Amino acid sequence: MLEADDREHLLTSGRRLEWATLGWNIAGVVVLALAAISSRSVALTGFGLDSLIEIGASMVVLWELAGVAQDRQRRAMRLIGASFVAVAIYLAVQSTVVLVLRFHPHHSRVGIAWTAATAIVMFCLAVRKSRIGGKLGNAVLRAEGRITLIDGILATAVLCGLVLNALLDWWWADPAAAYVLLVFVAHEARETFRH
């Protein structure tokens, strides 16, 4: 059982992690929008939409960490589950459209740099959220940590697609990677709703 001071310290740490995630993703929406416009990249546009979903998830967790009544936790878990579903829909639609239209984006150095940095930041945040959520016994923080992990995986997939497109002109690489990620996201959505 956690002491009151330890619990408050962990809650404060959880809030800080969410504020860091929120700030990073707000900046990311701007950077990704500019990079997507200049390169006409569907992958960067889609990744910007994913950042909006992560912003929503962080706001849900901040709301939930403000008070942990059981009914509030259930509602927060449903909202986190809905975020997973939104990511899954986005991945399925974006990847299919890119493949069907055989869309060839231009190269984007800014997009490559941002997605590489985002992957590192999101993996670090995901690990910390999972640890703190586990210590608190807070399922919502752990679930949002999985969304952050998925954001890191998605950043890596988009990065691979951008790099392969830039180096080898493999325009189809990032929608193919997104289909693999779609399976993981769908599993996480199901687990969140089951909880």
N, CA, C and O of each residue as an XYZ file, in Angstrom:
780
protein
N       0.830     -1.187      0.000
C       0.000      0.000      0.000
C       0.875      1.250      0.000
O       1.827      1.343      0.775
N       0.561      2.193     -0.850
C       1.343      3.420     -0.956
C       0.991      4.400      0.163
O      -0.172      4.554      0.537
N       2.025      5.053      0.681
C       1.807      6.141      1.624
C       1.187      7.310      0.862
O       1.344      7.411     -0.355
N       0.486      8.189      1.570
C      -0.183      9.330      0.930
C       0.821     10.218      0.196
O       0.538     10.691     -0.905
N       1.994     10.450      0.799
C       3.008     11.293      0.151
C       3.540     10.643     -1.120
O       3.732     11.312     -2.136
N       3.779      9.322     -1.056
C       4.263      8.602     -2.238
C       3.229      8.640     -3.354
O       3.562      8.850     -4.520
N       1.978      8.436     -2.982
C       0.900      8.448     -3.976
C       0.801      9.824     -4.635
O       0.668      9.921     -5.855
N       0.866     10.883     -3.834
C       0.776     12.240     -4.385
C       1.969     12.537     -5.292
O       1.820     13.187     -6.326
N       3.143     12.063     -4.905
C       4.339     12.247     -5.743
C       4.164     11.534     -7.090
O       4.494     12.085     -8.140
N       3.645     10.312     -7.046
C       3.424      9.562     -8.286
C       2.348     10.222     -9.158
O       2.492     10.286    -10.379
N       1.277     10.709     -8.533
C       0.241     11.411     -9.295
C       0.803     12.658     -9.962
O       0.484     12.949    -11.115
N       1.642     13.397     -9.233
C       2.283     14.586     -9.809
C       3.175     14.199    -10.986
O       3.179     14.878    -12.013
N       3.927     13.117    -10.840
C       4.778     12.637    -11.936
C       3.940     12.226    -13.141
O       4.297     12.524    -14.280
N       2.829     11.543    -12.890
C       1.930     11.143    -13.979
C       1.376     12.347    -14.717
O       1.306     12.350    -15.946
N       0.982     13.372    -13.969
C       0.479     14.603    -14.595
C       1.560     15.276    -15.439
O       1.292     15.741    -16.547
N       2.770     15.324    -14.916
C       3.878     15.929    -15.677
C       4.140     15.177    -16.983
O       4.385     15.787    -18.024
N       4.086     13.864    -16.913
C       4.275     13.071    -18.136
C       3.182     13.390    -19.163
O       3.454     13.503    -20.359
N       1.956     13.530    -18.682
C       0.855     13.853    -19.599
C       1.010     15.252    -20.180
O       0.740     15.468    -21.361
N       1.446     16.210    -19.351
C       1.673     17.565    -19.867
C       2.796     17.568    -20.893
O       2.716     18.282    -21.893
N       3.850     16.775    -20.660
C       4.950     16.670    -21.634
C       4.455     16.073    -22.943
O       4.807     16.548    -24.022
N       3.634     15.023    -22.842
C       3.062     14.398    -24.039
C       2.184     15.391    -24.784
O       2.256     15.502    -26.008
N       1.367     16.100    -24.047
C       0.466     17.087    -24.630
C       1.253     18.175    -25.364
O       0.943     18.502    -26.509
N       2.264     18.730    -24.710
C       3.076     19.778    -25.331
C       3.787     19.302    -26.582
O       3.816     20.002    -27.594
N       4.368     18.093    -26.509
C       5.081     17.546    -27.669
C       4.125     17.380    -28.850
O       4.457     17.733    -29.982
N       2.952     16.848    -28.578
C       2.012     16.589    -29.670
C       1.386     17.863    -30.234
O       1.078     17.922    -31.425
N       1.198     18.871    -29.408
C       0.701     20.147    -29.931
C       1.739     20.744    -30.886
O       1.393     21.201    -31.975
N       3.019     20.738    -30.473
C       4.082     21.203    -31.375
C       4.128     20.327    -32.628
O       4.333     20.824    -33.736
N       3.933     19.013    -32.439
C       3.976     18.080    -33.562
C       2.910     18.336    -34.603
O       3.165     18.199    -35.799
N       1.721     18.704    -34.166
C       0.644     18.995    -35.121
C       1.073     20.122    -36.060
O       0.837     20.056    -37.266
N       1.703     21.151    -35.502
C       2.154     22.292    -36.314
C       3.278     21.870    -37.255
O       3.218     22.136    -38.455
N       4.306     21.212    -36.711
C       5.449     20.782    -37.528
C       4.992     19.825    -38.627
O       5.384     19.967    -39.785
N       4.169     18.860    -38.261
C       3.714     17.869    -39.240
C       2.825     18.485    -40.312
O       2.895     18.091    -41.476
N       1.992     19.442    -39.932
C       1.146     20.109    -40.932
C       2.013     20.823    -41.958
O       1.770     20.707    -43.159
N       3.024     21.562    -41.500
C       3.914     22.269    -42.427
C       4.695     21.294    -43.306
O       4.821     21.507    -44.511
N       5.221     20.219    -42.700
C       5.977     19.219    -43.468
C       5.081     18.492    -44.459
O       5.500     18.218    -45.583
N       3.852     18.176    -44.059
C       2.919     17.461    -44.940
C       2.522     18.320    -46.138
O       2.421     17.824    -47.260
N       2.299     19.612    -45.894
C       1.926     20.505    -46.991
C       3.071     20.624    -47.991
O       2.856     20.549    -49.200
N       4.291     20.809    -47.480
C       5.419     20.999    -48.400
C       5.774     19.729    -49.169
O       6.248     19.814    -50.302
N       5.557     18.557    -48.579
C       5.921     17.306    -49.252
C       4.730     16.585    -49.876
O       4.901     15.592    -50.583
N       3.525     17.085    -49.612
C       2.295     16.418    -50.057
C       2.257     14.961    -49.573
O       1.869     14.053    -50.307
N       2.667     14.771    -48.331
C       2.771     13.428    -47.766
C       1.504     13.046    -47.007
O       1.118     13.697    -46.036
N       0.877     11.989    -47.467
C      -0.297     11.449    -46.782
C       0.120     10.867    -45.426
O      -0.614     10.985    -44.445
N       1.292     10.242    -45.373
C       1.769      9.644    -44.123
C       1.968     10.715    -43.053
O       1.575     10.523    -41.902
N       2.575     11.841    -43.427
C       2.773     12.908    -42.446
C       1.453     13.535    -42.030
O       1.274     13.891    -40.865
N       0.528     13.674    -42.974
C      -0.798     14.185    -42.638
C      -1.483     13.245    -41.650
O      -2.039     13.682    -40.643
N      -1.434     11.968    -41.950
C      -2.031     10.975    -41.065
C      -1.379     10.954    -39.698
O      -2.060     10.799    -38.685
N      -0.057     11.108    -39.660
C       0.639     11.111    -38.388
C       0.248     12.344    -37.578
O       0.179     12.284    -36.350
N      -0.006     13.457    -38.256
C      -0.513     14.652    -37.574
C      -1.873     14.394    -36.942
O      -2.147     14.846    -35.830
N      -2.729     13.657    -37.662
C      -4.036     13.278    -37.100
C      -3.862     12.381    -35.883
O      -4.592     12.503    -34.899
N      -2.892     11.482    -35.958
C      -2.601     10.624    -34.813
C      -2.159     11.461    -33.616
O      -2.502     11.147    -32.476
N      -1.401     12.523    -33.872
C      -0.979     13.411    -32.782
C      -2.183     14.080    -32.143
O      -2.201     14.294    -30.931
N      -3.194     14.416    -32.945
C      -4.428     14.979    -32.375
C      -5.119     13.973    -31.462
O      -5.645     14.342    -30.412
N      -5.117     12.697    -31.864
C      -5.712     11.648    -31.034
C      -4.942     11.532    -29.721
O      -5.546     11.392    -28.657
N      -3.628     11.588    -29.790
C      -2.810     11.513    -28.578
C      -3.064     12.720    -27.672
O      -3.047     12.584    -26.449
N      -3.298     13.895    -28.255
C      -3.646     15.078    -27.459
C      -4.936     14.807    -26.684
O      -5.029     15.095    -25.491
N      -5.915     14.257    -27.372
C      -7.180     13.922    -26.714
C      -6.991     12.916    -25.595
O      -7.577     13.058    -24.521
N      -6.172     11.895    -25.839
C      -5.931     10.873    -24.817
C      -5.235     11.476    -23.596
O      -5.570     11.138    -22.461
N      -4.275     12.360    -23.824
C      -3.583     13.002    -22.697
C      -4.549     13.853    -21.881
O      -4.474     13.878    -20.653
N      -5.450     14.545    -22.560
C      -6.432     15.360    -21.839
C      -7.356     14.487    -20.997
O      -7.735     14.866    -19.889
N      -7.718     13.315    -21.524
C      -8.555     12.384    -20.766
C      -7.831     11.935    -19.500
O      -8.433     11.880    -18.428
N      -6.546     11.615    -19.620
C      -5.801     11.137    -18.456
C      -5.623     12.263    -17.432
O      -5.740     12.026    -16.230
N      -5.344     13.468    -17.893
C      -5.246     14.598    -16.953
C      -6.558     14.788    -16.209
O      -6.565     15.055    -15.007
N      -7.656     14.653    -16.919
C      -8.984     14.752    -16.310
C      -9.173     13.641    -15.270
O      -9.671     13.887    -14.171
N      -8.775     12.429    -15.628
C      -8.959     11.287    -14.736
C      -8.064     11.396    -13.509
O      -8.485     11.043    -12.408
N      -6.835     11.878    -13.679
C      -5.908     11.983    -12.550
C      -6.317     13.067    -11.552
O      -5.827     13.102    -10.424
N      -7.220     13.950    -11.982
C      -7.715     14.983    -11.072
C      -8.629     14.393     -9.998
O      -8.811     15.003     -8.944
N      -9.198     13.233    -10.246
C     -10.060     12.548     -9.276
C     -10.247     11.122     -9.738
O     -10.489     10.885    -10.922
N     -10.139     10.152     -8.819
C     -10.109      8.761     -9.237
C     -11.343      7.972     -8.786
O     -11.236      6.802     -8.418
N     -12.495      8.610     -8.816
C     -13.721      7.870     -8.500
C     -13.887      6.751     -9.523
O     -13.526      6.912    -10.689
N     -14.431      5.621     -9.090
C     -14.521      4.441     -9.943
C     -15.296      4.714    -11.240
O     -14.885      4.264    -12.309
N     -16.412      5.447    -11.153
C     -17.187      5.716    -12.372
C     -16.385      6.603    -13.324
O     -16.510      6.482    -14.542
N     -15.568      7.487    -12.772
C     -14.729      8.344    -13.602
C     -13.669      7.511    -14.322
O     -13.367      7.768    -15.487
N     -13.101      6.514    -13.635
C     -12.111      5.641    -14.264
C     -12.731      4.865    -15.410
O     -12.112      4.726    -16.465
N     -13.941      4.357    -15.224
C     -14.606      3.601    -16.306
C     -14.832      4.479    -17.524
O     -14.571      4.058    -18.651
N     -15.316      5.696    -17.306
C     -15.532      6.616    -18.430
C     -14.224      6.945    -19.122
O     -14.163      7.000    -20.351
N     -13.175      7.165    -18.338
C     -11.871      7.479    -18.918
C     -11.355      6.302    -19.745
O     -10.796      6.505    -20.823
N     -11.538      5.065    -19.249
C     -11.105      3.885    -20.008
C     -11.879      3.778    -21.321
O     -11.302      3.415    -22.346
N     -13.171      4.087    -21.302
C     -13.944      4.063    -22.551
C     -13.429      5.102    -23.538
O     -13.350      4.843    -24.739
N     -13.081      6.276    -23.027
C     -12.541      7.309    -23.907
C     -11.176      6.909    -24.472
O     -10.883      7.179    -25.637
N     -10.343      6.267    -23.652
C      -9.054      5.758    -24.136
C      -9.296      4.689    -25.204
O      -8.630      4.682    -26.240
N     -10.246      3.789    -24.952
C     -10.594      2.767    -25.944
C     -11.060      3.393    -27.241
O     -10.705      2.922    -28.321
N     -11.852      4.449    -27.147
C     -12.314      5.150    -28.350
C     -11.142      5.757    -29.102
O     -11.161      5.813    -30.332
N     -10.115      6.215    -28.379
C      -8.918      6.743    -29.039
C      -8.209      5.647    -29.836
O      -7.747      5.885    -30.952
N      -8.123      4.440    -29.255
C      -7.540      3.315    -29.986
C      -8.329      3.022    -31.260
O      -7.749      2.803    -32.324
N      -9.650      3.019    -31.142
C     -10.492      2.763    -32.310
C     -10.256      3.828    -33.383
O     -10.177      3.516    -34.571
N     -10.144      5.086    -32.952
C      -9.893      6.171    -33.910
C      -8.553      5.977    -34.622
O      -8.454      6.190    -35.830
N      -7.512      5.570    -33.865
C      -6.212      5.298    -34.488
C      -6.337      4.154    -35.498
O      -5.784      4.234    -36.595
N      -7.061      3.096    -35.135
C      -7.227      1.948    -36.033
C      -7.943      2.357    -37.322
O      -7.536      1.961    -38.415
N      -8.995      3.139    -37.193
C      -9.733      3.598    -38.378
C      -8.823      4.452    -39.253
O      -8.777      4.279    -40.471
N      -8.108      5.365    -38.630
C      -7.187      6.216    -39.372
C      -6.163      5.384    -40.144
O      -5.919      5.636    -41.324
N      -5.560      4.387    -39.477
C      -4.548      3.551    -40.130
C      -5.133      2.787    -41.315
O      -4.532      2.731    -42.388
N      -6.301      2.205    -41.110
C      -6.926      1.417    -42.185
C      -7.262      2.300    -43.387
O      -6.952      1.943    -44.523
N      -7.885      3.436    -43.146
C      -8.302      4.316    -44.241
C      -7.095      4.919    -44.941
O      -7.004      4.880    -46.168
N      -6.168      5.476    -44.171
C      -5.010      6.135    -44.774
C      -4.197      5.164    -45.622
O      -3.833      5.484    -46.754
N      -3.913      3.997    -45.090
C      -3.090      3.024    -45.814
C      -3.766      2.553    -47.086
O      -3.121      2.419    -48.126
N      -5.055      2.303    -47.006
C      -5.790      1.837    -48.180
C      -5.816      2.905    -49.269
O      -5.587      2.603    -50.440
N      -6.091      4.136    -48.894
C      -6.141      5.232    -49.874
C      -4.790      5.401    -50.556
O      -4.725      5.540    -51.777
N      -3.712      5.391    -49.777
C      -2.372      5.565    -50.351
C      -2.051      4.442    -51.327
O      -1.522      4.695    -52.410
N      -2.366      3.204    -50.954
C      -2.064      2.077    -51.829
C      -2.933      2.083    -53.086
O      -2.430      1.858    -54.186
N      -4.224      2.336    -52.932
C      -5.137      2.318    -54.080
C      -4.792      3.432    -55.067
O      -4.777      3.213    -56.278
N      -4.515      4.621    -54.546
C      -4.211      5.759    -55.421
C      -2.756      5.780    -55.880
O      -2.371      6.591    -56.722
N      -1.947      4.868    -55.310
C      -0.522      4.816    -55.640
C       0.107      6.201    -55.493
O       0.823      6.686    -56.370
N      -0.187      6.811    -54.358
C       0.247      8.178    -54.088
C       1.735      8.209    -53.771
O       2.196      7.487    -52.887
N       2.484      9.033    -54.478
C       3.929      9.170    -54.292
C       4.238     10.539    -53.682
O       4.218     11.546    -54.390
N       4.522     10.589    -52.378
C       4.837     11.887    -51.768
C       6.247     12.345    -52.129
O       7.083     11.547    -52.553
N       6.496     13.638    -51.956
C       7.851     14.163    -52.076
C       8.611     13.793    -50.810
O       8.029     13.294    -49.847
N       9.910     14.042    -50.822
C      10.721     13.755    -49.643
C      10.605     14.899    -48.643
O      10.381     16.047    -49.026
N      10.760     14.578    -47.354
C      10.640     15.604    -46.315
C      11.694     15.381    -45.233
O      11.556     14.493    -44.392
N      12.737     16.190    -45.265
C      13.776     16.097    -44.229
C      13.206     16.469    -42.868
O      13.531     15.847    -41.856
N      12.350     17.494    -42.853
C      11.717     17.903    -41.592
C      10.858     16.759    -41.048
O      10.888     16.466    -39.852
N      10.094     16.118    -41.931
C       9.263     14.995    -41.514
C      10.085     13.847    -40.962
O       9.710     13.234    -39.963
N      11.204     13.555    -41.607
C      12.087     12.477    -41.135
C      12.655     12.831    -39.761
O      12.647     12.002    -38.851
N      13.144     14.053    -39.613
C      13.738     14.463    -38.329
C      12.695     14.454    -37.217
O      12.966     13.984    -36.112
N      11.491     14.979    -37.509
C      10.461     15.045    -36.467
C       9.982     13.656    -36.057
O       9.822     13.387    -34.866
N       9.750     12.771    -37.026
C       9.263     11.435    -36.660
C      10.330     10.646    -35.906
O       9.998      9.852    -35.027
N      11.612     10.852    -36.236
C      12.682     10.179    -35.489
C      12.700     10.661    -34.037
O      12.781      9.856    -33.110
N      12.626     11.979    -33.850
C      12.607     12.535    -32.488
C      11.358     12.088    -31.738
O      11.421     11.758    -30.554
N      10.223     12.078    -32.434
C       8.968     11.671    -31.800
C       9.027     10.223    -31.334
O       8.551      9.901    -30.245
N       9.607      9.352    -32.149
C       9.713      7.941    -31.747
C      10.470      7.818    -30.429
O      10.029      7.110    -29.523
N      11.599      8.499    -30.320
C      12.409      8.426    -29.099
C      11.638      8.983    -27.900
O      11.574      8.349    -26.846
N      11.059     10.164    -28.067
C      10.327     10.806    -26.972
C       9.143      9.943    -26.522
O       8.931      9.758    -25.323
N       8.376      9.417    -27.478
C       7.183      8.635    -27.121
C       7.544      7.326    -26.428
O       6.855      6.918    -25.493
N       8.610      6.660    -26.870
C       9.014      5.422    -26.193
C       9.425      5.712    -24.754
O       9.078      4.955    -23.847
N      10.161      6.798    -24.535
C      10.569      7.171    -23.168
C       9.348      7.500    -22.301
O       9.250      7.037    -21.164
N       8.425      8.295    -22.835
C       7.219      8.649    -22.080
C       6.374      7.411    -21.781
O       5.837      7.281    -20.681
N       6.251      6.503    -22.752
C       5.436      5.290    -22.568
C       5.972      4.440    -21.420
O       5.201      3.942    -20.600
N       7.283      4.276    -21.363
C       7.888      3.476    -20.287
C       7.593      4.102    -18.931
O       7.201      3.402    -17.997
N       7.776      5.412    -18.817
C       7.531      6.095    -17.544
C       6.055      6.018    -17.134
O       5.746      5.786    -15.965
N       5.140      6.213    -18.102
C       3.707      6.143    -17.788
C       3.328      4.749    -17.308
O       2.551      4.599    -16.365
N       3.875      3.740    -17.957
C       3.570      2.366    -17.563
C       4.053      2.081    -16.137
O       3.341      1.469    -15.341
N       5.263      2.531    -15.831
C       5.807      2.303    -14.483
C       4.992      3.026    -13.413
O       4.629      2.443    -12.391
N       4.710      4.304    -13.663
C       3.969      5.083    -12.669
C       2.533      4.584    -12.563
O       1.995      4.483    -11.460
N       1.902      4.268    -13.700
C       0.546      3.714    -13.670
C       0.494      2.406    -12.913
O      -0.464      2.142    -12.187
N       1.541      1.567    -13.080
C       1.610      0.301    -12.344
C       1.747      0.515    -10.852
O       1.073     -0.154    -10.068
N       2.613      1.443    -10.441
C       2.801      1.723     -9.015
C       1.541      2.295     -8.382
O       1.225      2.009     -7.228
N       0.816      3.118     -9.165
C      -0.425      3.707     -8.653
C      -1.606      2.739     -8.722
O      -2.629      2.947     -8.069
N      -1.454      1.679     -9.519
C      -2.601      0.811     -9.780
C      -3.637      1.545    -10.625
O      -4.837      1.305    -10.490
N      -3.173      2.439    -11.495
C      -4.056      3.286    -12.297
C      -4.130      2.746    -13.723
O      -3.211      2.938    -14.519
N      -5.230      2.073    -14.032
C      -5.403      1.454    -15.345
C      -5.466      2.488    -16.463
O      -5.042      2.215    -17.585
N      -5.987      3.662    -16.167
C      -6.111      4.698    -17.200
C      -4.734      5.186    -17.628
O      -4.476      5.322    -18.824
N      -3.849      5.451    -16.678
C      -2.502      5.906    -17.017
C      -1.740      4.818    -17.769
O      -1.004      5.112    -18.711
N      -1.914      3.566    -17.357
C      -1.259      2.461    -18.078
C      -1.797      2.352    -19.500
O      -1.026      2.149    -20.438
N      -3.123      2.484    -19.673
C      -3.726      2.403    -21.010
C      -3.232      3.540    -21.895
O      -2.928      3.328    -23.069
N      -3.151      4.747    -21.336
C      -2.667      5.872    -22.130
C      -1.187      5.692    -22.438
O      -0.706      6.158    -23.471
N      -0.463      5.020    -21.550
C       0.927      4.675    -21.834
C       1.028      3.772    -23.058
O       1.970      3.884    -23.843
N       0.050      2.872    -23.218
C       0.034      2.017    -24.415
C      -0.260      2.848    -25.668
O       0.293      2.574    -26.733
N      -1.125      3.859    -25.548
C      -1.368      4.743    -26.689
C      -0.075      5.485    -27.037
O       0.245      5.657    -28.213
N       0.655      5.918    -26.030
C       1.926      6.601    -26.270
C       2.922      5.653    -26.924
O       3.672      6.054    -27.814
N       2.933      4.395    -26.485
C       3.782      3.384    -27.113
C       3.398      3.215    -28.585
O       4.264      3.164    -29.459
N       2.101      3.130    -28.848
C       1.636      3.000    -30.229
C       2.052      4.224    -31.041
O       2.417      4.097    -32.209
N       2.000      5.398    -30.434
C       2.440      6.606    -31.124
C       3.918      6.494    -31.486
O       4.317      6.897    -32.578
N       4.733      5.951    -30.583
C       6.152      5.733    -30.878
C       6.357      4.721    -31.984
O       7.204      4.908    -32.857
N       5.574      3.637    -31.948
C       5.664      2.622    -33.005
C       5.219      3.213    -34.338
O       5.842      2.973    -35.373
N       4.144      3.984    -34.304
C       3.662      4.622    -35.525
C       4.696      5.603    -36.064
O       4.915      5.665    -37.274
N       5.337      6.372    -35.180
C       6.397      7.285    -35.619
C       7.520      6.503    -36.300
O       8.058      6.937    -37.319
N       7.868      5.347    -35.731
C       8.917      4.512    -36.321
C       8.482      3.987    -37.685
O       9.272      3.984    -38.629
N       7.231      3.544    -37.792
C       6.721      3.042    -39.074
C       6.715      4.144    -40.131
O       7.138      3.930    -41.267
N       6.228      5.328    -39.742
C       6.212      6.463    -40.679
C       7.641      6.835    -41.058
O       7.924      7.108    -42.224
N       8.546      6.846    -40.073
C       9.951      7.153    -40.334
C      10.538      6.166    -41.350
O      11.195      6.575    -42.307
N      10.300      4.877    -41.139
C      10.804      3.867    -42.087
C      10.249      4.122    -43.485
O      10.982      4.070    -44.473
N       8.958      4.396    -43.559
C       8.347      4.677    -44.856
C       8.944      5.905    -45.524
O       9.221      5.890    -46.724
N       9.144      6.981    -44.746
C       9.729      8.206    -45.300
C      11.160      7.973    -45.776
O      11.550      8.443    -46.844
N      11.940      7.242    -44.976
C      13.333      6.972    -45.339
C      13.402      6.069    -46.571
O      14.181      6.329    -47.488
N      12.586      5.002    -46.595
C      12.593      4.114    -47.760
C      12.128      4.838    -49.018
O      12.650      4.593    -50.105
N      11.157      5.722    -48.877
C      10.706      6.515    -50.019
C      11.820      7.452    -50.487
O      12.058      7.596    -51.686
N      12.505      8.092    -49.520
C      13.572      9.038    -49.870
C      14.774      8.339    -50.510
O      15.355      8.847    -51.469
N      15.142      7.173    -49.977
C      16.351      6.494    -50.460
C      16.104      5.586    -51.669
O      16.909      5.545    -52.599
N      14.973      4.857    -51.644
C      14.736      3.837    -52.666
C      13.492      4.063    -53.513
O      13.183      3.265    -54.398
N      12.770      5.166    -53.238
C      11.514      5.472    -53.916
C      10.463      4.372    -53.700
O       9.669      4.079    -54.594
N      10.469      3.766    -52.500
C       9.470      2.755    -52.138
C       8.284      3.468    -51.504
O       8.152      3.476    -50.280
N       7.430      4.060    -52.308
C       6.288      4.852    -51.840
C       5.312      4.022    -51.019
O       4.593      4.575    -50.187
N       5.270      2.726    -51.228
C       4.292      1.837    -50.591
C       4.745      1.357    -49.213
O       3.991      0.663    -48.531
N       5.959      1.712    -48.789
C       6.504      1.152    -47.541
C       5.743      1.595    -46.302
O       5.481      0.773    -45.424
N       5.376      2.890    -46.202
C       4.725      3.275    -44.951
C       3.290      2.796    -44.843
O       2.876      2.465    -43.732
N       2.476      2.729    -45.929
C       1.154      2.125    -45.729
C       1.235      0.636    -45.400
O       0.382      0.116    -44.681
N       2.245     -0.052    -45.916
C       2.408     -1.476    -45.580
C       2.723     -1.634    -44.089
O       2.165     -2.507    -43.423
N       3.618     -0.789    -43.568
C       3.942     -0.841    -42.139
C       2.728     -0.485    -41.292
O       2.541     -1.040    -40.210
N       1.908      0.430    -41.775
C       0.717      0.836    -41.026
C      -0.273     -0.316    -40.881
O      -0.953     -0.420    -39.860
N      -0.362     -1.187    -41.897
C      -1.252     -2.346    -41.774
C      -0.791     -3.279    -40.659
O      -1.618     -3.838    -39.938
N       0.512     -3.451    -40.514
C       1.032     -4.284    -39.426
C       0.662     -3.652    -38.082
O       0.220     -4.344    -37.165
N       0.845     -2.339    -37.972
C       0.508     -1.632    -36.747
C      -0.989     -1.702    -36.441
O      -1.384     -1.736    -35.276
N      -1.809     -1.723    -37.473
C      -3.260     -1.790    -37.312
C      -3.672     -2.997    -36.466
O      -4.578     -2.892    -35.639
N      -3.020     -4.131    -36.665
C      -3.330     -5.337    -35.885
C      -3.061     -5.079    -34.400
O      -3.870     -5.450    -33.550
N      -1.939     -4.450    -34.090
C      -1.576     -4.151    -32.704
C      -2.579     -3.179    -32.077
O      -3.002     -3.371    -30.937
N      -2.951     -2.153    -32.812
C      -3.886     -1.145    -32.306
C      -5.252     -1.774    -32.030
O      -5.861     -1.506    -30.994
N      -5.727     -2.601    -32.945
C      -7.027     -3.257    -32.765
C      -7.016     -4.131    -31.508
O      -7.997     -4.170    -30.765
N      -5.903     -4.829    -31.275
C      -5.778     -5.659    -30.068
C      -5.842     -4.791    -28.807
O      -6.522     -5.143    -27.843
N      -5.137     -3.664    -28.814
C      -5.141     -2.772    -27.662
C      -6.532     -2.182    -27.411
O      -6.944     -2.034    -26.260
N      -7.253     -1.847    -28.481
C      -8.616     -1.324    -28.323
C      -9.496     -2.364    -27.640
O     -10.244     -2.042    -26.716
N      -9.404     -3.607    -28.094
C     -10.211     -4.683    -27.503
C      -9.866     -4.880    -26.031
O     -10.761     -5.029    -25.199
N      -8.559     -4.883    -25.701
C      -8.137     -5.069    -24.309
C      -8.619     -3.922    -23.415
O      -9.025     -4.147    -22.275
N      -8.573     -2.703    -23.934
C      -9.008     -1.550    -23.146
C     -10.497     -1.634    -22.854
O     -10.921     -1.385    -21.725
N     -11.297     -1.980    -23.854
C     -12.749     -2.088    -23.612
C     -13.079     -3.272    -22.697
O     -14.041     -3.203    -21.932
N     -12.299     -4.354    -22.762
C     -12.533     -5.488    -21.870
C     -12.249     -5.133    -20.427
O     -12.906     -5.640    -19.517
N     -11.256     -4.249    -20.207
C     -10.883     -3.872    -18.844
C     -12.036     -3.119    -18.188
O     -11.927     -2.710    -17.032
